[in-house]
């Protein structure tokens, strides 16, 4: 293993360690002392721990086991191995961590418990490991039956929170739903960060001027396709240049204004971009 790989592995281990600490703070300092649940496998572990007075450090690995068996058929063995180790380490951190309950305000508990837990799960995902096995269930059903991962996770949590409302209380279930939403948003933010990109496809009679403005004034790399404008099977056709550009979401309005200055009739399609690598991309606040 060369120095670069050693460095990357070390950084990955440190970040996973931070993820475990963040997730354990969310559980020990907020959710567990107050009987609040999160969604997914973590929520099941908390529910069982509450009902049968069993330490969650024991429950969490056991509950995660069936989901890792499912993961054996859906994810790489490296990710599976890292996930198993991460769950075991999380259980140990929870067991030895001595955080007491910070507050008894239910809204603060739901918000900050979800924030810490979601940040930990998101940071773990960024480093190629899983702290909650419900995503593995979603992947399995997506590959086998074509059902979206989001739908599976939503149905899974509807059942979980329904059981919580029956066996604990509707109030706990409602606060747990709030915790789940905060956790989900924290996971998304941790994975995506500030670098939230959108794509633009621009068709304009003044394509050359728009390209010049992108390259010289805005300082943004672009890609230009050759396209044909028309309608129907035998409609009027005309060769057109299609400008394709990926920008930070914070720049969308500004760039739309610049395009509008050149061509008010420009046809612009905006779409979400999940990931960007390489190329000339203007970074956040740069």
C-alpha positions as a Markdown table, in Angstrom:
| # | Residue | x | y | z |
|---|---|---|---|---|
| 1 | Unk | 0.0 | 0.0 | 0.0 |
| 2 | Unk | 1.5 | 3.4 | -1.0 |
| 3 | Unk | 1.6 | 6.5 | 1.1 |
| 4 | Unk | -1.5 | 8.0 | -0.6 |
| 5 | Unk | -3.6 | 5.0 | 0.1 |
| 6 | Unk | -2.3 | 4.9 | 3.7 |
| 7 | Unk | -3.2 | 8.5 | 4.2 |
| 8 | Unk | -6.7 | 8.0 | 2.6 |
| 9 | Unk | -7.3 | 5.0 | 4.8 |
| 10 | Unk | -6.2 | 6.9 | 7.9 |
| 11 | Unk | -8.5 | 9.8 | 7.1 |
| 12 | Unk | -11.4 | 7.4 | 6.5 |
| 13 | Unk | -10.9 | 5.7 | 9.8 |
| 14 | Unk | -10.8 | 9.0 | 11.7 |
| 15 | Unk | -14.0 | 10.2 | 10.0 |
| 16 | Unk | -15.8 | 7.0 | 10.8 |
| 17 | Unk | -14.6 | 7.4 | 14.4 |
| 18 | Unk | -16.1 | 10.9 | 14.5 |
| 19 | Unk | -19.3 | 9.5 | 12.9 |
| 20 | Unk | -19.6 | 6.9 | 15.7 |
| 21 | Unk | -19.1 | 9.6 | 18.4 |
| 22 | Unk | -21.8 | 11.9 | 16.8 |
| 23 | Unk | -24.3 | 9.1 | 16.5 |
| 24 | Unk | -23.7 | 7.9 | 20.0 |
| 25 | Unk | -24.1 | 11.4 | 21.4 |
| 26 | Unk | -27.5 | 11.7 | 19.6 |
| 27 | Unk | -28.5 | 8.4 | 21.2 |
| 28 | Unk | -27.1 | 8.6 | 24.7 |
| 29 | Unk | -27.5 | 12.3 | 25.4 |
| 30 | Unk | -30.9 | 12.8 | 23.8 |
| 31 | Unk | -33.0 | 9.9 | 22.5 |
| 32 | Unk | -32.4 | 7.0 | 24.8 |
| 33 | Unk | -32.8 | 8.8 | 28.2 |
| 34 | Unk | -36.1 | 10.2 | 27.0 |
| 35 | Unk | -37.5 | 7.1 | 25.2 |
| 36 | Unk | -37.5 | 8.7 | 21.8 |
| 37 | Unk | -37.1 | 6.7 | 18.6 |
| 38 | Unk | -35.5 | 7.3 | 15.3 |
| 39 | Unk | -36.5 | 5.5 | 12.1 |
| 40 | Unk | -34.9 | 2.4 | 10.7 |
| 41 | Unk | -33.0 | -0.3 | 12.5 |
| 42 | Unk | -31.9 | 2.2 | 15.2 |
| 43 | Unk | -35.5 | 2.8 | 16.0 |
| 44 | Unk | -36.2 | -0.9 | 16.3 |
| 45 | Unk | -33.3 | -1.3 | 18.6 |
| 46 | Unk | -34.5 | 1.6 | 20.8 |
| 47 | Unk | -38.0 | 0.2 | 20.9 |
| 48 | Unk | -36.9 | -3.3 | 22.0 |
| 49 | Unk | -34.6 | -1.7 | 24.5 |
| 50 | Unk | -37.4 | 0.3 | 26.0 |
| 51 | Unk | -39.9 | -2.5 | 26.1 |
| 52 | Unk | -37.7 | -5.2 | 27.5 |
| 53 | Unk | -35.2 | -3.1 | 29.5 |
| 54 | Unk | -32.2 | -4.5 | 27.6 |
| 55 | Unk | -29.1 | -2.5 | 27.0 |
| 56 | Unk | -29.2 | -1.1 | 23.4 |
| 57 | Unk | -25.5 | -2.0 | 23.0 |
| 58 | Unk | -26.6 | -5.6 | 23.0 |
| 59 | Unk | -29.8 | -5.1 | 21.0 |
| 60 | Unk | -28.3 | -3.0 | 18.1 |
| 61 | Unk | -25.9 | -5.7 | 16.7 |
| 62 | Unk | -28.5 | -8.4 | 17.0 |
| 63 | Unk | -31.3 | -6.4 | 15.3 |
| 64 | Unk | -28.8 | -5.4 | 12.6 |
| 65 | Unk | -27.8 | -9.0 | 11.8 |
| 66 | Unk | -30.8 | -9.8 | 9.5 |
| 67 | Unk | -30.2 | -6.6 | 7.5 |
| 68 | Unk | -26.6 | -7.4 | 7.0 |
| 69 | Unk | -27.6 | -10.9 | 5.7 |
| 70 | Unk | -29.7 | -9.0 | 3.2 |
| 71 | Unk | -26.8 | -6.7 | 2.5 |
| 72 | Unk | -24.6 | -9.7 | 1.6 |
| 73 | Unk | -26.6 | -10.0 | -1.6 |
| 74 | Unk | -26.8 | -6.3 | -2.4 |
| 75 | Unk | -23.5 | -4.5 | -1.4 |
| 76 | Unk | -19.8 | -5.2 | -1.9 |
| 77 | Unk | -18.1 | -7.4 | 0.7 |
| 78 | Unk | -15.8 | -4.5 | 1.7 |
| 79 | Unk | -18.7 | -2.2 | 2.5 |
| 80 | Unk | -20.5 | -5.1 | 4.3 |
| 81 | Unk | -17.4 | -5.8 | 6.4 |
| 82 | Unk | -16.9 | -2.1 | 7.3 |
| 83 | Unk | -20.5 | -1.8 | 8.2 |
| 84 | Unk | -20.5 | -4.8 | 10.6 |
| 85 | Unk | -17.3 | -3.4 | 12.3 |
| 86 | Unk | -18.9 | 0.0 | 12.5 |
| 87 | Unk | -22.1 | -1.3 | 14.1 |
| 88 | Unk | -20.0 | -3.3 | 16.7 |
| 89 | Unk | -17.9 | -0.2 | 17.4 |
| 90 | Unk | -21.0 | 2.0 | 17.8 |
| 91 | Unk | -22.4 | -0.5 | 20.3 |
| 92 | Unk | -19.2 | -0.4 | 22.3 |
| 93 | Unk | -19.0 | 3.4 | 22.2 |
| 94 | Unk | -22.6 | 3.6 | 23.4 |
| 95 | Unk | -21.9 | 1.1 | 26.2 |
| 96 | Unk | -18.8 | 2.9 | 27.5 |
| 97 | Unk | -20.0 | 6.5 | 26.9 |
| 98 | Unk | -21.2 | 8.3 | 30.0 |
| 99 | Unk | -23.3 | 11.1 | 28.6 |
| 100 | Unk | -26.3 | 12.0 | 30.8 |
| 101 | Unk | -29.5 | 13.5 | 29.5 |
| 102 | Unk | -28.8 | 17.2 | 28.5 |
| 103 | Unk | -32.4 | 18.5 | 28.6 |
| 104 | Unk | -36.0 | 17.4 | 29.2 |
| 105 | Unk | -37.4 | 19.7 | 26.5 |
| 106 | Unk | -39.0 | 17.3 | 24.1 |
| 107 | Unk | -38.6 | 19.5 | 21.0 |
| 108 | Unk | -34.9 | 20.0 | 21.7 |
| 109 | Unk | -34.5 | 16.3 | 22.3 |
| 110 | Unk | -36.1 | 15.4 | 19.0 |
| 111 | Unk | -34.3 | 18.1 | 17.0 |
| 112 | Unk | -30.7 | 17.8 | 18.4 |
| 113 | Unk | -31.0 | 14.0 | 18.9 |
| 114 | Unk | -31.9 | 13.7 | 15.2 |
| 115 | Unk | -29.2 | 16.2 | 14.2 |
| 116 | Unk | -26.4 | 14.4 | 16.0 |
| 117 | Unk | -27.5 | 10.9 | 14.9 |
| 118 | Unk | -28.1 | 12.0 | 11.3 |
| 119 | Unk | -24.7 | 13.7 | 11.1 |
| 120 | Unk | -23.1 | 10.5 | 12.3 |
| 121 | Unk | -24.9 | 8.3 | 9.8 |
| 122 | Unk | -24.3 | 10.7 | 7.0 |
| 123 | Unk | -20.6 | 10.9 | 7.7 |
| 124 | Unk | -20.4 | 7.2 | 7.9 |
| 125 | Unk | -22.1 | 6.8 | 4.5 |
| 126 | Unk | -19.6 | 9.3 | 3.0 |
| 127 | Unk | -16.9 | 7.0 | 4.1 |
| 128 | Unk | -18.4 | 3.8 | 2.7 |
| 129 | Unk | -20.1 | 2.2 | 5.7 |
| 130 | Unk | -23.6 | 1.9 | 7.1 |
| 131 | Unk | -24.8 | 2.6 | 10.7 |
| 132 | Unk | -28.4 | 1.8 | 9.9 |
| 133 | Unk | -29.4 | -1.3 | 8.0 |
| 134 | Unk | -32.8 | -0.1 | 6.7 |
| 135 | Unk | -31.0 | 1.2 | 3.5 |
| 136 | Unk | -29.9 | -2.3 | 2.8 |
| 137 | Unk | -33.5 | -3.5 | 2.9 |
| 138 | Unk | -34.4 | -0.8 | 0.5 |
| 139 | Unk | -31.6 | -1.8 | -1.9 |
| 140 | Unk | -32.7 | -5.4 | -1.8 |
| 141 | Unk | -36.3 | -4.7 | -2.7 |
| 142 | Unk | -35.2 | -2.2 | -5.3 |
| 143 | Unk | -33.0 | -4.8 | -7.1 |
| 144 | Unk | -35.4 | -7.7 | -6.7 |
| 145 | Unk | -38.8 | -6.0 | -7.4 |
| 146 | Unk | -37.9 | -2.6 | -8.8 |
| 147 | Unk | -39.6 | -0.7 | -5.8 |
| 148 | Unk | -37.8 | 2.6 | -5.0 |
| 149 | Unk | -35.5 | 2.6 | -2.0 |
| 150 | Unk | -37.3 | 5.7 | -0.6 |
| 151 | Unk | -40.7 | 3.9 | -0.7 |
| 152 | Unk | -39.4 | 0.9 | 1.1 |
| 153 | Unk | -37.8 | 3.0 | 3.9 |
| 154 | Unk | -41.0 | 5.1 | 4.2 |
| 155 | Unk | -43.2 | 2.0 | 4.5 |
| 156 | Unk | -40.7 | 0.4 | 7.0 |
| 157 | Unk | -40.9 | 3.5 | 9.2 |
| 158 | Unk | -44.7 | 3.8 | 8.9 |
| 159 | Unk | -45.0 | 0.3 | 10.4 |
| 160 | Unk | -42.4 | 1.1 | 13.1 |
| 161 | Unk | -44.0 | 4.3 | 14.2 |
| 162 | Unk | -47.4 | 2.7 | 14.1 |
| 163 | Unk | -46.2 | 0.0 | 16.5 |
| 164 | Unk | -44.6 | 2.7 | 18.7 |
| 165 | Unk | -47.9 | 4.6 | 18.9 |
| 166 | Unk | -49.6 | 1.4 | 20.1 |
| 167 | Unk | -47.1 | -0.1 | 22.6 |
| 168 | Unk | -45.7 | 3.2 | 23.9 |
| 169 | Unk | -47.8 | 6.3 | 23.2 |
| 170 | Unk | -49.0 | 8.4 | 20.3 |
| 171 | Unk | -47.0 | 11.4 | 21.7 |
| 172 | Unk | -43.7 | 9.4 | 21.6 |
| 173 | Unk | -44.5 | 8.2 | 18.1 |
| 174 | Unk | -45.1 | 11.8 | 16.9 |
| 175 | Unk | -41.9 | 13.1 | 18.5 |
| 176 | Unk | -40.1 | 10.1 | 17.0 |
| 177 | Unk | -41.4 | 11.0 | 13.5 |
| 178 | Unk | -40.0 | 14.5 | 14.0 |
| 179 | Unk | -36.7 | 13.0 | 15.1 |
| 180 | Unk | -36.7 | 10.8 | 11.9 |
| 181 | Unk | -37.3 | 13.9 | 9.6 |
| 182 | Unk | -34.5 | 15.8 | 11.3 |
| 183 | Unk | -32.2 | 12.8 | 11.0 |
| 184 | Unk | -33.0 | 12.4 | 7.3 |
| 185 | Unk | -32.2 | 16.1 | 6.6 |
| 186 | Unk | -29.0 | 15.9 | 8.6 |
| 187 | Unk | -27.9 | 12.8 | 6.6 |
| 188 | Unk | -28.6 | 14.6 | 3.3 |
| 189 | Unk | -26.8 | 17.7 | 4.4 |
| 190 | Unk | -23.8 | 15.8 | 5.7 |
| 191 | Unk | -23.5 | 13.8 | 2.4 |
| 192 | Unk | -24.1 | 16.7 | 0.0 |
| 193 | Unk | -22.8 | 19.6 | 2.1 |
| 194 | Unk | -22.9 | 23.1 | 0.7 |
| 195 | Unk | -21.9 | 21.8 | -2.8 |
| 196 | Unk | -25.5 | 21.4 | -4.1 |
| 197 | Unk | -25.4 | 21.4 | -7.9 |
| 198 | Unk | -28.0 | 21.8 | -10.6 |
| 199 | Unk | -27.7 | 21.3 | -14.3 |
| 200 | Unk | -28.9 | 23.7 | -17.0 |
| 201 | Unk | -29.6 | 22.9 | -20.7 |
| 202 | Unk | -29.9 | 26.1 | -22.7 |
| 203 | Unk | -31.2 | 26.5 | -26.3 |
| 204 | Unk | -30.9 | 30.0 | -27.7 |
| 205 | Unk | -30.5 | 31.9 | -30.9 |
| 206 | Unk | -27.6 | 33.8 | -29.3 |
| 207 | Unk | -25.7 | 30.6 | -28.2 |
| 208 | Unk | -22.3 | 32.1 | -29.1 |
| 209 | Unk | -22.8 | 35.2 | -27.0 |
| 210 | Unk | -24.0 | 33.0 | -24.0 |
| 211 | Unk | -21.0 | 30.7 | -24.4 |
| 212 | Unk | -18.7 | 33.7 | -24.4 |
| 213 | Unk | -20.3 | 35.1 | -21.2 |
| 214 | Unk | -20.0 | 31.8 | -19.4 |
| 215 | Unk | -16.4 | 31.4 | -20.3 |
| 216 | Unk | -15.1 | 34.9 | -19.9 |
| 217 | Unk | -17.4 | 36.7 | -17.4 |
| 218 | Unk | -18.8 | 34.0 | -15.2 |
| 219 | Unk | -15.7 | 31.7 | -15.4 |
| 220 | Unk | -17.8 | 28.5 | -15.8 |
| 221 | Unk | -16.9 | 25.5 | -17.9 |
| 222 | Unk | -19.6 | 24.4 | -20.4 |
| 223 | Unk | -20.3 | 21.6 | -22.8 |
| 224 | Unk | -22.0 | 22.3 | -26.2 |
| 225 | Unk | -24.1 | 19.7 | -28.0 |
| 226 | Unk | -25.4 | 19.8 | -31.6 |
| 227 | Unk | -29.1 | 19.3 | -31.7 |
| 228 | Unk | -32.1 | 19.6 | -34.1 |
| 229 | Unk | -35.1 | 21.8 | -33.3 |
| 230 | Unk | -38.6 | 20.7 | -34.5 |
| 231 | Unk | -41.9 | 19.1 | -33.6 |
| 232 | Unk | -43.8 | 16.0 | -34.7 |
| 233 | Unk | -42.5 | 13.4 | -37.0 |
| 234 | Unk | -42.1 | 15.6 | -40.1 |
| 235 | Unk | -42.2 | 19.1 | -38.5 |
| 236 | Unk | -39.9 | 22.0 | -39.1 |
| 237 | Unk | -36.3 | 21.2 | -38.2 |
| 238 | Unk | -33.4 | 23.5 | -37.5 |
| 239 | Unk | -29.9 | 22.7 | -36.3 |
| 240 | Unk | -29.2 | 24.2 | -32.9 |
| 241 | Unk | -26.4 | 24.3 | -30.3 |
| 242 | Unk | -27.4 | 23.1 | -26.8 |
| 243 | Unk | -25.4 | 24.5 | -23.9 |
| 244 | Unk | -25.0 | 22.1 | -21.0 |
| 245 | Unk | -23.6 | 23.5 | -17.8 |
| 246 | Unk | -23.4 | 22.4 | -14.1 |
| 247 | Unk | -23.5 | 25.1 | -11.5 |
| 248 | Unk | -23.9 | 25.6 | -7.8 |
| 249 | Unk | -27.5 | 26.2 | -6.8 |
| 250 | Unk | -26.6 | 29.5 | -5.3 |
| 251 | Unk | -25.6 | 30.8 | -8.8 |
| 252 | Unk | -28.9 | 29.8 | -10.5 |
| 253 | Unk | -30.7 | 33.1 | -10.3 |
| 254 | Unk | -27.6 | 35.2 | -11.2 |
| 255 | Unk | -26.9 | 33.1 | -14.3 |
| 256 | Unk | -30.5 | 33.1 | -15.4 |
| 257 | Unk | -30.4 | 36.9 | -15.2 |
| 258 | Unk | -27.3 | 37.0 | -17.4 |
| 259 | Unk | -28.8 | 34.7 | -20.0 |
| 260 | Unk | -32.0 | 36.8 | -19.9 |
| 261 | Unk | -30.0 | 40.0 | -20.7 |
| 262 | Unk | -28.8 | 38.3 | -23.9 |
| 263 | Unk | -31.9 | 36.4 | -24.9 |
| 264 | Unk | -35.2 | 36.7 | -23.2 |
| 265 | Unk | -36.6 | 33.9 | -25.3 |
| 266 | Unk | -33.9 | 31.4 | -24.4 |
| 267 | Unk | -35.2 | 27.9 | -23.6 |
| 268 | Unk | -33.7 | 26.7 | -20.3 |
| 269 | Unk | -34.2 | 23.3 | -18.6 |
| 270 | Unk | -33.1 | 23.0 | -14.9 |
| 271 | Unk | -32.5 | 19.6 | -13.3 |
| 272 | Unk | -30.9 | 18.2 | -10.1 |
| 273 | Unk | -27.4 | 16.8 | -10.2 |
| 274 | Unk | -26.5 | 14.1 | -7.6 |
| 275 | Unk | -22.7 | 14.1 | -7.9 |
| 276 | Unk | -20.0 | 16.1 | -9.8 |
| 277 | Unk | -16.4 | 15.1 | -10.3 |
| 278 | Unk | -13.7 | 16.9 | -12.4 |
| 279 | Unk | -14.2 | 19.6 | -15.0 |
| 280 | Unk | -14.4 | 23.4 | -14.5 |
| 281 | Unk | -17.0 | 23.8 | -11.7 |
| 282 | Unk | -17.3 | 27.0 | -9.7 |
| 283 | Unk | -17.2 | 26.0 | -6.0 |
| 284 | Unk | -19.5 | 27.3 | -3.3 |
| 285 | Unk | -18.8 | 31.0 | -2.5 |
| 286 | Unk | -15.9 | 31.1 | -4.8 |
